[in-house]
Amino acid sequence: MTFIVLLTACSGGPGASGTATASSTAGSSTGSSAGSPSTTASGTPVEIPSLSAEPSAEPSDSALQAFGCTFPIHGDGTMPRAQLTDVRVATHDGYDRIVFEFANGVPELTISQATPPLLADASGMELNVDGTAFLQILMHGGTKQTDAGGSSYTGSTDFTPGFDQLVELIEGGDFEAVNTWYAGLNANGCARAFTLSNPSRIVVDVQR
């Protein structure tokens, strides 16, 4: 999956299941009513390479692209429907990490800055999310709902780790194979996103 960052204005500077510490690994809608992204697109798209890794392997920081203060971040999916199997959060030296794991490839991804009210999809009810700045993580074709009517992920949908930057991660909805999450942050800042394989993962890092 190749990530495209659309260059935008960004205020502020840089900065498993369950909550992990700095030693944790990366084992790490269309039509969505959730939230209201606040971006100003300009400039030329910049390609961000995806990474491949063995199960539970964590790439070194030197192998990762630099953080960028430009939104939205967009990545194409590898599957029309990717089943969510796990969600994890962790804190590392200089950044906090969110990991979404899937059974079979990754969905299309869009990460945007969001401005309250942050709304649940598809109820439209306002969500109470801790933080002073927010990211909306939309995964088009990503879902925990199975064709048989069950769920491929039964873990937490509301993480409150209280890290230096990431203070809350909450699911905003899983409707018509569009999975929405909100990251509540202590301040506007920079981020990066990439994918890992074996197993399939989307990784979102927010810089402190």
Protein Blocks (a to p, Z undefined) as FASTA:
>chain_A
ZZdddddddediddkeccddfkbcfkbaehiaghjaddddedjddddddddddehiacdf
klpccddfbdcdddddfbfbdcdfbdcddddehiacdddddfeocadddddddddddddd
fklpacddedjbdcddddehiafbdfkopafbfcdfbdcehpaklmbdcdfbdeehiacd
ddddfbdcdddddddehiadddddddZZ
